[in-house]
């Protein structure tokens, strides 16, 4: 796999297909870069505004407050106006709100900016993944995982850049403008190199059908995909929020090793996403989903049993490898639904799965207070095992 995401074997593709893929690689990278830019500078914004932890926590609630109502609406907007239009609107709002975050002067402006940032991120996410489904259909093979690999790569680059700029004394405002302007220029160069229109939907046969089409009821396939994605997103949220705490509080790791689990987990996820497409093409999506769930289950088991830094690091790596392909596969399969437009199907899966990302980390915190962090990971191992059992049911729906 080359850095562009296009393998040598694909050199025979007609230019539009390869061009579409390269353009989406860049946009996924930008999406991850923007997200990590904000995440890496949260402490600096907190210090600049003089917010205590409680005030910061309340302000951070603005992002999901914007995301949650927009999740289902984004799918309908993409289906109504097309993914390119919503992608442009989402990116523009994302760049603008990110700049506002950097120059926020009060708790109120920070909260409002985070709400808009959440809305823009969701619009960008749904439209971008809808484009990815369309490009994957043109390639007639699995390529979704590599798209998400570029998001992860952008996230890692954004985190590193944020740390370097903070060390150099560059303020969040200048930082966010510094990546926002190139992102806007990149969009101007790439907007004509995206799939020009989404897959046409079959017209309703009568007025009754047209009225019913406004209200989409998820079918069995979408619900199963959402449940699998819920398990994967719950694992992601747990690792983002708690693995460093686990190394610090449970393992009593030295300062230089406190972030080792996080780094290894994210590195494993990025690596696996760039390798996953070939594995999915050879073994099939369902087997890869099951294998990923097995790895996650084993990884959490290594965190639960009393052990040292080395087994825990291995566990973090297994979880990273295991959760890498789950979300790309679920989005890809949702986009192939024959009963629901791709954008709406993806937004339904995102809506349910994102609740796992939001709800499980706080639940882990509550359980940790009651029974300790090791034991608090037991439900995550059980949830991964449930994915192993659920994945085969998808075969009957595909």
KEKE-3310 file (N, C-alpha, C; in steps of 0.2 Angstrom, whole numbers, plus 5000, padded with zeros to 4 digits):
npx = (5004:5004:5008:4998:4987:4983:4985:4998:4992:4981:4983:4979:4966:4953:4956:4946:4942:4954:4957:4946:4948:4961:4958:4948:4956:4965:4955:4950:4961:4963:4951:4954:4965:4961:4952:4961:4969:4961:4959:4972:4975:4967:4970:4978:4968:4960:4968:4970:4958:4955:4948:4940:4941:4927:4920:4926:4923:4909:4909:4914:4904:4897:4901:4896:4883:4880:4882:4874:4859:4861:4865:4856:4849:4859:4861:4849:4850:4861:4856:4846:4852:4864:4881:4892:4889:4885:4897:4905:4899:4900:4914:4918:4911:4917:4931:4929:4923:4933:4943:4936:4936:4949:4951:4942:4935:4928:4918:4906:4907:4916:4908:4898:4905:4910:4898:4894:4906:4904:4892:4897:4907:4899:4891:4902:4907:4897:4894:4907:4909:4899:4903:4914:4908:4903:4914:4920:4912:4914:4927:4925:4930:4936:4940:4937:4943:4956:4953:4948:4960:4968:4961:4965:4978:4979:4975:4985:4995:4990:4990:5003:5008:5001:5007:5020:5019:5013:5023:5032:5026:5016:5000:4983:4974:4982:4988:4976:4971:4982:4981:4968:4968:4976:4968:4956:4961:4965:4953:4947:4955:4952:4938:4932:4936:4929:4916:4904:4890:4878:4872:4858:4842:4828:4813:4798:4783:4770:4760:4757:4768:4778:4776:4778:4792:4798:4800:4811:4813:4824:4831:4833:4847:4853:4851:4859:4871:4873:4874:4885:4894:4892:4899:4912:4914:4912:4924:4934:4931:4933:4947:4953:4950:4954:4965:4977:4975:4974:4987:4994:4987:4984:4994:5005:5014:5031:5034:5038:5032:5018:5010:5011:5003:4992:4998:5003:4991:4984:4994:4994:4981:4981:4990:4984:4972:4977:4981:4970:4960:4965:4965:4951:4946:4951:4946:4933:4921:4913:4921:4932:4927:4923:4936:4942:4934:4938:4951:4950:4943:4952:4962:4957:4955:4969:4971:4963:4967:4979:4994:5009:5017:5021:5012:5001:5003:5004:4990:4984:4989:4983:4969:4969:4972:4961:4950:4951:4946:4932:4923:4925:4920:4907:4901:4903:4896:4883:4881:4878:4865:4850:4837:4837:4843:4861:4867:4858:4857:4870:4871:4861:4868:4879:4873:4868:4880:4888:4883:4888:4902:4900:4893:4899:4913:4910:4903:4912:4920:4912:4910:4923:4926:4918:4922:4935:4948:4953:4943:4932:4934:4929:4915:4918:4925:4915:4906:4914:4914:4901:4900:4907:4898:4887:4891:4890:4877:4874:4877:4865:4858:4864)
npy = (4994:5011:5027:5036:5028:5021:5006:4997:4988:4994:5003:5001:5006:5016:5034:5043:5035:5032:5045:5050:5042:5046:5060:5058:5052:5063:5072:5064:5064:5077:5079:5071:5078:5091:5088:5082:5093:5102:5094:5092:5104:5108:5109:5121:5130:5130:5135:5148:5154:5152:5142:5131:5113:5108:5118:5117:5104:5106:5115:5107:5098:5104:5100:5086:5090:5097:5087:5076:5079:5082:5070:5061:5070:5074:5063:5064:5076:5075:5065:5073:5084:5080:5073:5080:5094:5095:5091:5101:5112:5107:5106:5119:5125:5118:5122:5136:5136:5130:5139:5149:5143:5144:5157:5160:5170:5168:5158:5156:5159:5149:5137:5139:5139:5126:5119:5122:5116:5103:5100:5103:5094:5082:5083:5084:5071:5061:5065:5063:5049:5044:5048:5040:5027:5027:5028:5016:5007:5009:5004:4991:4983:4981:4996:5004:5004:5009:5022:5027:5024:5035:5045:5042:5043:5057:5061:5057:5064:5077:5078:5077:5088:5098:5096:5100:5114:5119:5118:5127:5139:5144:5150:5144:5150:5155:5142:5135:5143:5142:5128:5128:5137:5131:5119:5124:5128:5116:5110:5118:5114:5101:5099:5097:5084:5074:5062:5066:5065:5058:5040:5037:5037:5025:5031:5035:5025:5029:5042:5039:5030:5040:5048:5040:5037:5048:5045:5035:5018:5008:4993:4975:4972:4985:4988:4977:4980:4992:4988:4980:4990:4999:4991:4992:5006:5009:5002:5010:5023:5020:5016:5028:5037:5030:5022:5028:5032:5019:5014:5023:5024:5010:5001:5009:5014:5021:5038:5040:5030:5031:5035:5025:5014:5020:5026:5014:5007:5016:5017:5003:5003:5012:5006:4993:4997:5001:4989:4982:4981:4973:4961:4960:4959:4946:4937:4941:4952:4948:4938:4945:4955:4946:4941:4953:4956:4945:4948:4960:4956:4947:4957:4965:4956:4954:4966:4965:4954:4952:4959:4965:4979:4975:4964:4972:4982:4974:4970:4982:4984:4973:4977:4989:4984:4975:4984:4991:4989:4987:4999:5004:4993:4992:5004:5003:4991:4996:5006:4999:4995:4990:4995:5007:5024:5027:5037:5040:5027:5026:5036:5032:5021:5027:5035:5026:5019:5029:5032:5022:5026:5038:5035:5023:5026:5035:5026:5016:5024:5026:5012:5009:5017:5010:4996:4996:4999:4988:4978:4985:4984:4972:4972:4977:4967:4958:4964:4964:4950:4948:4954:4945:4935:4941:4945:4934:4933:4943:4938:4932:4943:4949)
npz = (5000:4995:5001:4996:4996:4986:4978:4969:4961:4957:4947:4935:4935:4929:4927:4935:4946:4954:4956:4963:4975:4980:4983:4993:5003:5006:5012:5023:5030:5033:5041:5052:5057:5060:5070:5080:5082:5090:5101:5106:5111:5121:5135:5135:5130:5141:5151:5146:5147:5160:5166:5178:5181:5182:5175:5162:5159:5157:5147:5137:5134:5125:5112:5109:5111:5100:5091:5093:5090:5076:5070:5064:5056:5047:5038:5031:5025:5017:5009:5003:4997:4992:4994:4991:4992:5006:5011:5008:5015:5028:5030:5029:5040:5050:5049:5052:5065:5072:5071:5079:5091:5095:5097:5107:5120:5132:5143:5137:5123:5120:5123:5113:5101:5102:5101:5088:5082:5084:5077:5064:5062:5062:5051:5041:5043:5040:5027:5021:5023:5016:5003:5003:5003:4990:4982:4985:4980:4966:4965:4968:4978:4995:5002:5012:5025:5024:5021:5034:5040:5036:5042:5055:5054:5052:5064:5073:5068:5070:5084:5087:5081:5088:5101:5098:5094:5105:5114:5108:5111:5103:5101:5103:5094:5083:5079:5075:5064:5056:5051:5046:5035:5025:5024:5019:5006:5001:5000:4989:4979:4978:4976:4964:4961:4967:4969:4958:4959:4970:4972:4963:4970:4970:4962:4972:4971:4972:4980:4993:4996:4995:5005:5016:5014:5020:5033:5040:5044:5053:5046:5050:5046:5047:5061:5067:5062:5069:5082:5082:5079:5090:5100:5095:5095:5109:5114:5108:5114:5128:5128:5123:5134:5146:5146:5148:5161:5167:5166:5174:5187:5190:5186:5191:5183:5178:5175:5161:5155:5155:5145:5136:5134:5127:5116:5109:5107:5098:5088:5083:5079:5068:5059:5057:5050:5038:5033:5033:5022:5012:5019:5022:5009:5005:5016:5019:5026:5037:5044:5047:5056:5066:5070:5074:5085:5093:5096:5103:5114:5120:5122:5132:5142:5146:5152:5163:5171:5184:5181:5173:5165:5152:5148:5149:5139:5128:5128:5125:5112:5106:5107:5100:5087:5085:5085:5074:5061:5063:5063:5050:5042:5046:5042:5028:5025:5029:5020:5008:5009:5003:5005:5012:5009:5006:5014:5024:5030:5035:5044:5054:5059:5064:5074:5084:5087:5091:5104:5111:5112:5119:5131:5137:5142:5154:5162:5164:5173:5184:5188:5191:5202:5211:5210:5206:5193:5185:5186:5181:5168:5164:5159:5146:5140:5140:5131:5119:5117:5114:5102:5094:5094:5088:5075:5066:5063:5054:5042:5037:5034:5024)
capx = (5000:5007:5006:4992:4982:4981:4990:5001:4988:4975:4986:4975:4959:4952:4958:4942:4941:4960:4957:4942:4951:4966:4955:4945:4962:4967:4950:4950:4967:4961:4946:4958:4970:4957:4949:4966:4971:4957:4960:4978:4976:4962:4973:4980:4962:4957:4972:4969:4951:4955:4942:4942:4939:4920:4918:4929:4919:4903:4910:4916:4898:4894:4902:4891:4876:4879:4883:4868:4853:4863:4867:4851:4848:4864:4859:4843:4852:4865:4851:4842:4856:4870:4886:4897:4886:4885:4904:4908:4896:4903:4921:4918:4909:4923:4936:4927:4922:4939:4946:4933:4938:4956:4951:4937:4937:4924:4915:4900:4909:4919:4903:4894:4910:4911:4892:4895:4911:4901:4888:4901:4910:4895:4890:4908:4908:4892:4895:4913:4908:4894:4907:4918:4905:4902:4921:4922:4907:4917:4933:4922:4933:4936:4945:4935:4947:4961:4951:4948:4967:4970:4959:4969:4985:4979:4974:4991:4999:4988:4992:5011:5009:4999:5012:5026:5017:5012:5030:5035:5023:5011:4994:4978:4971:4987:4988:4970:4971:4987:4979:4962:4968:4978:4962:4952:4964:4965:4946:4946:4959:4949:4931:4930:4939:4925:4911:4900:4883:4877:4868:4851:4837:4822:4807:4792:4778:4764:4760:4758:4775:4782:4775:4781:4799:4801:4801:4815:4814:4830:4829:4837:4854:4856:4852:4864:4878:4874:4876:4892:4898:4892:4904:4918:4915:4913:4931:4938:4930:4936:4954:4955:4949:4955:4971:4983:4974:4976:4994:4996:4984:4983:5001:5010:5020:5035:5031:5039:5028:5011:5006:5013:4997:4988:5002:5003:4984:4983:4998:4991:4974:4982:4993:4979:4968:4980:4982:4963:4957:4967:4962:4944:4944:4952:4943:4927:4920:4911:4926:4937:4923:4924:4943:4943:4931:4942:4957:4948:4941:4959:4966:4954:4957:4976:4971:4959:4971:4984:5000:5014:5017:5022:5006:4996:5005:5001:4983:4982:4990:4977:4963:4970:4971:4954:4944:4953:4942:4925:4919:4925:4916:4900:4899:4903:4890:4877:4881:4876:4858:4845:4831:4838:4849:4867:4869:4854:4859:4876:4869:4858:4873:4883:4869:4868:4886:4891:4881:4893:4907:4899:4891:4903:4918:4908:4901:4919:4922:4908:4912:4930:4925:4915:4926:4942:4948:4953:4936:4928:4935:4925:4910:4920:4927:4909:4904:4918:4912:4894:4901:4909:4892:4882:4894:4888:4870:4874:4877:4858:4855:4867)
capy = (5000:5017:5033:5039:5024:5017:5001:4997:4984:4998:5007:5000:5009:5023:5040:5045:5031:5033:5052:5050:5039:5051:5066:5057:5051:5069:5074:5060:5066:5084:5078:5069:5083:5096:5085:5082:5100:5105:5089:5093:5111:5109:5112:5128:5134:5130:5139:5154:5156:5152:5138:5125:5107:5108:5123:5114:5098:5108:5117:5101:5095:5107:5096:5081:5093:5098:5081:5071:5081:5082:5064:5058:5075:5074:5058:5066:5082:5072:5062:5078:5089:5077:5073:5085:5100:5094:5090:5108:5115:5104:5108:5127:5126:5115:5127:5142:5135:5128:5146:5152:5140:5146:5164:5161:5174:5167:5151:5156:5158:5142:5133:5140:5137:5119:5116:5122:5112:5096:5100:5103:5087:5077:5084:5082:5064:5058:5066:5060:5042:5043:5048:5034:5021:5027:5026:5009:5003:5010:5000:4984:4979:4984:5001:5009:5004:5014:5029:5028:5024:5042:5049:5040:5046:5064:5062:5056:5070:5083:5077:5078:5095:5102:5096:5104:5121:5122:5119:5133:5144:5146:5150:5140:5154:5154:5135:5133:5146:5139:5122:5130:5140:5126:5115:5127:5128:5109:5109:5121:5110:5094:5098:5095:5078:5070:5059:5071:5065:5051:5035:5039:5033:5023:5035:5032:5023:5033:5047:5035:5028:5046:5051:5035:5038:5053:5042:5029:5013:5004:4986:4971:4973:4991:4987:4973:4984:4997:4985:4979:4997:5001:4988:4995:5013:5008:5001:5016:5028:5017:5017:5035:5040:5026:5018:5031:5032:5013:5014:5028:5022:5003:4998:5013:5015:5027:5044:5040:5025:5032:5035:5019:5010:5024:5026:5007:5006:5020:5015:4997:5004:5015:5000:4988:5000:5001:4982:4978:4981:4966:4955:4959:4956:4939:4933:4943:4956:4945:4935:4950:4957:4941:4941:4959:4956:4941:4952:4965:4952:4945:4963:4967:4951:4955:4972:4963:4950:4956:4958:4970:4984:4972:4961:4977:4985:4969:4970:4988:4983:4969:4981:4993:4980:4973:4989:4995:4987:4987:5004:5005:4988:4993:5009:5000:4987:5000:5010:4994:4994:4991:4998:5014:5027:5026:5042:5039:5021:5027:5041:5028:5017:5032:5038:5021:5017:5035:5032:5018:5031:5043:5032:5018:5029:5037:5020:5013:5028:5024:5005:5009:5020:5005:4990:4996:4999:4982:4975:4989:4983:4966:4973:4979:4961:4954:4967:4962:4944:4949:4956:4939:4931:4945:4945:4929:4935:4948:4934:4931:4949:4952)
capz = (5000:4995:5005:4993:4998:4980:4977:4962:4957:4955:4942:4928:4935:4925:4931:4940:4952:4957:4958:4969:4981:4983:4986:5000:5007:5009:5016:5029:5034:5036:5046:5058:5059:5063:5077:5085:5083:5095:5107:5109:5114:5126:5141:5133:5130:5148:5155:5144:5149:5167:5168:5182:5178:5181:5169:5156:5157:5155:5140:5132:5133:5119:5106:5108:5111:5093:5086:5093:5085:5069:5067:5060:5051:5042:5033:5027:5022:5012:5004:4999:4993:4989:4998:4990:4995:5013:5013:5008:5021:5034:5031:5030:5047:5054:5049:5055:5072:5075:5072:5085:5097:5096:5099:5112:5125:5137:5143:5133:5116:5119:5122:5107:5096:5102:5098:5080:5080:5084:5071:5058:5062:5060:5044:5037:5044:5036:5019:5019:5023:5010:4997:5003:5000:4983:4979:4986:4975:4960:4965:4968:4983:5001:5003:5017:5031:5022:5022:5041:5042:5034:5048:5061:5053:5053:5071:5076:5065:5073:5091:5088:5079:5093:5106:5096:5094:5112:5117:5105:5113:5098:5104:5099:5088:5077:5077:5071:5058:5052:5048:5043:5029:5020:5023:5014:5000:4999:4997:4983:4974:4977:4976:4957:4960:4971:4965:4956:4962:4974:4969:4962:4973:4966:4964:4975:4966:4973:4985:5000:4997:4996:5012:5021:5013:5024:5040:5039:5050:5051:5045:5054:5045:5050:5068:5069:5061:5074:5088:5082:5079:5097:5103:5093:5098:5116:5115:5107:5119:5134:5127:5123:5141:5152:5146:5152:5169:5170:5167:5179:5193:5192:5185:5194:5178:5178:5171:5154:5152:5157:5139:5132:5131:5122:5109:5106:5104:5092:5082:5081:5075:5062:5055:5055:5045:5031:5031:5034:5016:5008:5023:5021:5002:5005:5021:5020:5031:5043:5047:5050:5062:5072:5072:5078:5092:5097:5098:5108:5120:5123:5125:5138:5147:5148:5156:5169:5175:5187:5177:5173:5160:5146:5146:5148:5133:5123:5128:5122:5105:5103:5107:5094:5081:5085:5084:5068:5055:5065:5061:5042:5039:5047:5038:5021:5024:5029:5013:5003:5010:4997:5008:5014:5006:5010:5019:5030:5034:5039:5050:5059:5062:5068:5080:5089:5089:5095:5110:5115:5113:5124:5137:5141:5147:5160:5165:5167:5178:5189:5190:5193:5209:5215:5210:5204:5186:5182:5186:5177:5161:5162:5154:5139:5137:5138:5125:5114:5116:5111:5095:5091:5093:5084:5068:5061:5061:5048:5035:5035:5032:5018)
cpx = (5004:5004:4999:4986:4980:4987:4993:4996:4982:4977:4982:4968:4959:4953:4953:4942:4948:4960:4952:4945:4957:4963:4952:4951:4964:4961:4949:4956:4966:4956:4950:4962:4966:4954:4955:4969:4968:4959:4967:4979:4971:4965:4975:4974:4959:4962:4971:4963:4950:4949:4944:4939:4931:4918:4920:4924:4912:4903:4911:4909:4895:4895:4897:4884:4875:4879:4876:4862:4855:4864:4862:4849:4853:4863:4854:4846:4857:4861:4848:4846:4862:4876:4891:4895:4887:4892:4907:4905:4899:4910:4922:4916:4914:4928:4935:4926:4928:4943:4943:4935:4945:4956:4945:4939:4933:4921:4910:4902:4913:4913:4899:4899:4910:4904:4892:4900:4908:4896:4892:4904:4906:4893:4896:4908:4903:4893:4902:4913:4904:4898:4912:4915:4904:4908:4922:4918:4911:4923:4931:4927:4934:4941:4943:4940:4953:4959:4951:4956:4970:4967:4963:4976:4985:4978:4981:4996:4997:4990:4999:5012:5007:5004:5018:5025:5016:5019:5034:5032:5018:5004:4989:4975:4976:4987:4982:4969:4976:4986:4972:4963:4971:4972:4957:4954:4964:4958:4945:4950:4955:4942:4928:4933:4935:4919:4906:4892:4882:4872:4861:4847:4831:4816:4802:4787:4772:4765:4761:4765:4780:4782:4779:4789:4802:4803:4804:4815:4819:4828:4834:4845:4857:4856:4857:4871:4879:4876:4883:4897:4898:4898:4911:4920:4916:4920:4935:4937:4934:4944:4956:4955:4952:4962:4977:4982:4975:4983:4997:4994:4985:4990:5006:5016:5024:5032:5032:5035:5020:5007:5007:5007:4993:4992:5002:4996:4983:4988:4996:4985:4976:4985:4988:4974:4971:4981:4975:4960:4958:4964:4955:4942:4945:4948:4935:4926:4918:4916:4931:4933:4924:4931:4945:4940:4935:4948:4955:4946:4948:4963:4963:4955:4964:4976:4967:4963:4977:4991:5004:5013:5017:5016:5001:4997:5003:4994:4981:4983:4984:4971:4963:4969:4964:4949:4946:4948:4934:4921:4919:4920:4909:4897:4899:4897:4883:4876:4878:4869:4854:4839:4831:4844:4855:4868:4864:4855:4866:4875:4866:4863:4877:4880:4869:4875:4890:4889:4885:4899:4906:4897:4896:4909:4916:4906:4907:4921:4918:4909:4919:4930:4923:4919:4933:4942:4949:4947:4931:4929:4931:4919:4912:4922:4921:4906:4907:4916:4905:4895:4903:4903:4887:4885:4891:4880:4869:4874:4870:4855:4858:4865)
cpy = (5006:5022:5036:5034:5020:5012:5000:4993:4988:5003:5007:5003:5015:5028:5042:5041:5032:5040:5053:5048:5044:5057:5064:5055:5058:5072:5071:5063:5073:5084:5076:5074:5089:5094:5085:5088:5103:5100:5091:5100:5113:5112:5119:5133:5135:5135:5147:5158:5156:5148:5132:5119:5106:5112:5120:5108:5100:5111:5112:5097:5098:5103:5090:5084:5095:5092:5077:5073:5081:5075:5061:5063:5075:5069:5061:5072:5080:5069:5067:5082:5086:5078:5078:5092:5100:5094:5097:5112:5113:5106:5115:5128:5124:5120:5133:5141:5133:5135:5150:5149:5142:5153:5165:5165:5173:5160:5151:5155:5152:5137:5133:5137:5129:5115:5116:5117:5105:5095:5099:5096:5082:5077:5082:5074:5060:5059:5063:5052:5040:5043:5042:5027:5021:5025:5019:5005:5003:5005:4993:4980:4984:4990:5006:5009:5009:5021:5031:5028:5031:5046:5048:5043:5054:5065:5062:5062:5077:5083:5079:5086:5100:5102:5101:5112:5123:5123:5125:5139:5147:5145:5146:5143:5153:5147:5134:5137:5144:5132:5123:5133:5135:5121:5118:5127:5121:5108:5112:5117:5103:5093:5096:5087:5073:5067:5064:5071:5058:5047:5037:5034:5031:5028:5032:5030:5026:5038:5044:5033:5034:5048:5046:5035:5043:5050:5035:5024:5009:4997:4982:4972:4979:4991:4983:4976:4989:4994:4983:4985:5000:4998:4991:5002:5013:5007:5007:5021:5026:5018:5024:5038:5037:5023:5021:5031:5025:5012:5018:5025:5015:5000:5002:5014:5021:5032:5043:5034:5026:5033:5030:5016:5014:5024:5020:5006:5010:5018:5008:4998:5007:5010:4996:4991:5001:4994:4979:4977:4974:4960:4954:4957:4949:4935:4935:4947:4953:4942:4940:4954:4953:4941:4947:4959:4951:4944:4957:4961:4950:4951:4965:4962:4952:4962:4970:4959:4954:4954:4965:4975:4980:4968:4966:4981:4980:4969:4976:4987:4978:4972:4985:4989:4977:4978:4993:4995:4987:4992:5005:4999:4989:4999:5007:4996:4991:5004:5005:4992:4995:4994:5005:5017:5027:5031:5041:5032:5022:5031:5037:5024:5021:5034:5033:5020:5023:5035:5028:5022:5036:5040:5027:5021:5031:5031:5017:5017:5026:5017:5005:5012:5014:4998:4990:4996:4993:4978:4979:4988:4976:4967:4974:4972:4957:4957:4965:4954:4944:4950:4949:4935:4934:4945:4940:4930:4939:4944:4933:4937:4952:4949)
cpz = (5000:4999:5002:4994:4992:4978:4970:4958:4954:4949:4936:4929:4931:4930:4936:4946:4956:4960:4964:4975:4984:4986:4992:5005:5011:5014:5023:5033:5037:5042:5053:5061:5062:5070:5082:5086:5090:5102:5110:5112:5119:5133:5140:5133:5137:5152:5153:5147:5157:5170:5173:5178:5177:5175:5163:5154:5155:5148:5135:5130:5127:5112:5105:5108:5104:5089:5087:5089:5078:5066:5062:5054:5046:5037:5028:5023:5016:5006:5000:4995:4990:4994:4997:4993:5003:5015:5013:5014:5028:5035:5032:5037:5052:5055:5053:5063:5075:5076:5078:5091:5099:5099:5104:5118:5132:5137:5138:5126:5115:5119:5116:5101:5096:5100:5091:5078:5079:5078:5065:5057:5060:5053:5039:5037:5040:5029:5017:5018:5017:5003:4997:5001:4993:4979:4979:4981:4968:4960:4966:4973:4989:5001:5009:5023:5030:5023:5029:5043:5041:5040:5054:5060:5054:5060:5075:5074:5069:5080:5092:5086:5085:5099:5104:5096:5101:5115:5114:5107:5108:5101:5099:5093:5082:5074:5073:5065:5053:5049:5044:5036:5023:5019:5018:5007:4997:4996:4990:4977:4973:4976:4969:4956:4965:4966:4964:4959:4965:4970:4968:4966:4969:4967:4967:4970:4966:4979:4992:5001:4998:5003:5017:5020:5018:5031:5039:5045:5048:5051:5050:5052:5048:5058:5071:5068:5067:5080:5088:5082:5086:5101:5102:5096:5105:5118:5114:5112:5126:5133:5127:5130:5147:5152:5149:5159:5171:5171:5173:5186:5195:5192:5189:5190:5179:5173:5163:5151:5153:5151:5134:5129:5126:5115:5106:5103:5098:5086:5079:5077:5068:5057:5053:5050:5038:5029:5030:5027:5012:5012:5022:5014:5002:5010:5021:5026:5038:5047:5051:5056:5068:5074:5076:5085:5096:5100:5104:5115:5124:5126:5131:5144:5150:5152:5163:5173:5178:5183:5177:5167:5153:5144:5145:5141:5127:5122:5124:5114:5102:5102:5101:5087:5080:5083:5078:5063:5057:5062:5053:5039:5040:5043:5030:5020:5025:5023:5008:5004:5004:4999:5010:5011:5010:5015:5025:5034:5038:5045:5055:5063:5067:5074:5085:5091:5093:5102:5115:5117:5118:5131:5141:5145:5154:5165:5168:5173:5184:5192:5193:5201:5213:5216:5208:5196:5182:5181:5182:5170:5159:5158:5147:5136:5135:5132:5119:5112:5113:5104:5091:5090:5088:5076:5064:5059:5055:5042:5033:5032:5025:5011)
residu = (UNK:UNK:UNK:UNK:UNK:UNK:UNK:UNK:UNK:UNK:UNK:UNK:UNK:UNK:UNK:UNK:UNK:UNK:UNK:UNK:UNK:UNK:UNK:UNK:UNK:UNK:UNK:UNK:UNK:UNK:UNK:UNK:UNK:UNK:UNK:UNK:UNK:UNK:UNK:UNK:UNK:UNK:UNK:UNK:UNK:UNK:UNK:UNK:UNK:UNK:UNK:UNK:UNK:UNK:UNK:UNK:UNK:UNK:UNK:UNK:UNK:UNK:UNK:UNK:UNK:UNK:UNK:UNK:UNK:UNK:UNK:UNK:UNK:UNK:UNK:UNK:UNK:UNK:UNK:UNK:UNK:UNK:UNK:UNK:UNK:UNK:UNK:UNK:UNK:UNK:UNK:UNK:UNK:UNK:UNK:UNK:UNK:UNK:UNK:UNK:UNK:UNK:UNK:UNK:UNK:UNK:UNK:UNK:UNK:UNK:UNK:UNK:UNK:UNK:UNK:UNK:UNK:UNK:UNK:UNK:UNK:UNK:UNK:UNK:UNK:UNK:UNK:UNK:UNK:UNK:UNK:UNK:UNK:UNK:UNK:UNK:UNK:UNK:UNK:UNK:UNK:UNK:UNK:UNK:UNK:UNK:UNK:UNK:UNK:UNK:UNK:UNK:UNK:UNK:UNK:UNK:UNK:UNK:UNK:UNK:UNK:UNK:UNK:UNK:UNK:UNK:UNK:UNK:UNK:UNK:UNK:UNK:UNK:UNK:UNK:UNK:UNK:UNK:UNK:UNK:UNK:UNK:UNK:UNK:UNK:UNK:UNK:UNK:UNK:UNK:UNK:UNK:UNK:UNK:UNK:UNK:UNK:UNK:UNK:UNK:UNK:UNK:UNK:UNK:UNK:UNK:UNK:UNK:UNK:UNK:UNK:UNK:UNK:UNK:UNK:UNK:UNK:UNK:UNK:UNK:UNK:UNK:UNK:UNK:UNK:UNK:UNK:UNK:UNK:UNK:UNK:UNK:UNK:UNK:UNK:UNK:UNK:UNK:UNK:UNK:UNK:UNK:UNK:UNK:UNK:UNK:UNK:UNK:UNK:UNK:UNK:UNK:UNK:UNK:UNK:UNK:UNK:UNK:UNK:UNK:UNK:UNK:UNK:UNK:UNK:UNK:UNK:UNK:UNK:UNK:UNK:UNK:UNK:UNK:UNK:UNK:UNK:UNK:UNK:UNK:UNK:UNK:UNK:UNK:UNK:UNK:UNK:UNK:UNK:UNK:UNK:UNK:UNK:UNK:UNK:UNK:UNK:UNK:UNK:UNK:UNK:UNK:UNK:UNK:UNK:UNK:UNK:UNK:UNK:UNK:UNK:UNK:UNK:UNK:UNK:UNK:UNK:UNK:UNK:UNK:UNK:UNK:UNK:UNK:UNK:UNK:UNK:UNK:UNK:UNK:UNK:UNK:UNK:UNK:UNK:UNK:UNK:UNK:UNK:UNK:UNK:UNK:UNK:UNK:UNK:UNK:UNK:UNK:UNK:UNK:UNK:UNK:UNK:UNK:UNK:UNK:UNK:UNK:UNK:UNK:UNK:UNK:UNK:UNK:UNK:UNK:UNK:UNK:UNK:UNK:UNK:UNK:UNK:UNK:UNK:UNK:UNK:UNK:UNK:UNK:UNK:UNK:UNK:UNK:UNK:UNK:UNK:UNK:UNK:UNK:UNK:UNK:UNK:UNK:UNK:UNK:UNK:UNK)
# end
